[in-house]
Each structure stands twice: as C-alpha cells, then as structure tokens.
Amino acid sequence: MTNIAKSGTRKRRWRYRLAVVLLTYLALAYFLAPLLWIHHEREAGLASLPMVTRTSDDIPADPLNVGLVGSGEDVVRAMNAAGWFAADAVTLRSSIEIVGSVVLDRPYRNAPVSPLYYLGKKEQYAFEKPAGNSADRRNHVRFWKALEKGDDGRPVWLGAATFDRGVGLSHDTGQVTHHIDANIDAERDLLMTDLHEARVVSNFFQISGIGPTMFGRNGGGDPYYTDGERHIAVLVPGAANGPADPPTIPPPALIALKDAIWHGIAPKADSRP
C-alpha cells in the first residue's frame, strides 16, 4: 500500500472516530443527561415552570425543593399538625420582636421571614419550626400555589425549605438577613418526615427540580447543594387521618440511579444540631 493510500486510510479512521465521539457527546448531552433529572411523569403541569425563587431585587434565591397537593385549608391544617407555625407578616412590630428574640435569646416561634417571589408573586404561606431558644436558628418553608388544579383536581403548592443557621449580612446586598445551611435536602427531608409522623399524607412522590447542584448560591449569597429533586406530599383532604405509613411512589430507574450516585458523593456535614 502506498503512502498516499495509508494516509487516506488514517484520515478515514480519524473521521470515523471523531464522528463516534461527536455522536456519543450528542447522545449524552442532549438525550441521556436530561433524562437523569427531567421527569414530570406526575403533575405534568409543572414541567414548564421555573425551579428557583427570586428576591425582591430579582436575584435568584432559594430553589424549590418541596411541594404539597391539597387545598389551602389542607396546607395550613397539615403544617400545624406537623408542628410548624405560621410566620407573622413583616411589620415594624414583628421586625422589632425578631431583633429582640435574636439579641435577648428569647422565643419567637412566629417570627417573620423575608419575602421571596415565584411566578411574580410573594409566598402565600410561610411556616417555621424553632431550632433553639430564639429566632436566630429555625427551620422554615415558603409556599406558592403553582397549579390551581393538579392531576387529581386539587391545587399544587411548591415550596422552598431551608434551615436558618444564624443572622448576618447578605453577601450580595450587605443587608441584615438569616444565613441558610448549605444542605437544603436535609430540610426537605425533615419537613416530609414531620408530615409523615403527623399522619396528614396519603402518599409521597418526587419530581425534578433544578437538578444536581454542588455549588449553588441563594439570594443572600449563601452556598447550597442538592440532589435537585422536589419531594411532594399528597395531603389527606379535610380533617381525616392519613395512613400510619403512607406509600412513597418510586422515581424512574434512571432517577433512582442518579440519586444513589449523588448521595455517595455529596457532602455529609451541616451546621444544625
């Protein structure tokens, strides 16, 4: 075989290899990778909605990581039964009270939370669960009505649950604010556990959120990490008790695999007790 023929053969081989690499990349980047975190097989109406809340200055804030299915009355009843208290509105009086709670280390279980926005609206509900003597450290969640009617005909509420680890200055604006713990999945799981134990849930399932995120930043500049899933609790309507052990509908196999890999590499420590 002549040198020209050998050169032509090598070029064809390189073109073939390049084509294989390119096709593999396209398959991974545009088909397989999205399947690992985009799944809306339940509550399909959420598929086109944003995954992250925003501050009043339109800065990306806390990601959505929880959800409830039920009427507004069901949401309030369920959260109260789970031991979470409705946050007071932000007023001059409540602002003075939360400062006094933090400075004097005294309880304020209904301390206000700063407003966040989703779909252009401020949260409709905000709840908290004290984690110490004062409002300095607390579990809290905000909820927005994302769908008027979900797959079962009832409203769907999406929420952002985080743990306030202390008061300080915003890294972005310099304003006084609470700083959140980075492990937002732990807060999501705590809320779902509290609802489970309160027997107000008929079943649980999960849908995709922002996707696996190791180095996220919220509106105050605080870091967070998450497997990117939103856990949804379907509430028992009315005042009836739910099952003692409500079923959890398993995620698709690829999502379960992604979650297993993520929890094997994600940080383990957080700052809560």
C-alpha positions, 0 to 999 in steps of 0.5 A: 500500500502506498503512502498516499493510500495509508494516509487516506486510510488514517484520515478515514479512521480519524473521521470515523472516530471523531464522528463516534465521539461527536455522536456519543457527546450528542447522545449524552448531552442532549438525550441521556443527561436530561433524562437523569433529572427531567421527569414530570411523569406526575403533575405534568403541569409543572414541567414548564415552570421555573425551579428557583425563587427570586428576591425582591431585587430579582436575584435568584434565591432559594430553589424549590425543593418541596411541594404539597397537593391539597387545598389551602385549608389542607396546607395550613391544617397539615403544617400545624399538625406537623408542628410548624407555625405560621410566620407573622407578616413583616411589620415594624412590630414583628421586625422589632420582636425578631431583633429582640428574640435574636439579641435577648435569646428569647422565643419567637416561634412566629417570627417573620421571614423575608419575602421571596417571589415565584411566578411574580408573586410573594409566598402565600404561606410561610411556616417555621419550626424553632431550632433553639431558644430564639429566632436566630436558628429555625427551620422554615418553608415558603409556599406558592400555589403553582397549579390551581388544579393538579392531576387529581383536581386539587391545587399544587403548592411548591415550596422552598425549605431551608434551615436558618443557621444564624443572622448576618449580612447578605453577601450580595446586598450587605443587608441584615438577613438569616444565613441558610445551611448549605444542605437544603435536602436535609430540610426537605427531608425533615419537613416530609418526615414531620408530615409523615409522623403527623399522619396528614399524607396519603402518599409521597412522590418526587419530581425534578427540580433544578437538578444536581447542584454542588455549588449553588448560591441563594439570594443572600449569597449563601452556598447550597447543594442538592440532589435537585429533586422536589419531594411532594406530599399528597395531603389527606383532604379535610380533617381525616387521618392519613395512613400510619405509613403512607406509600412513597411512589418510586422515581424512574430507574434512571432517577433512582440511579442518579440519586444513589450516585449523588448521595455517595458523593455529596457532602455529609456535614451541616451546621444544625444540631 
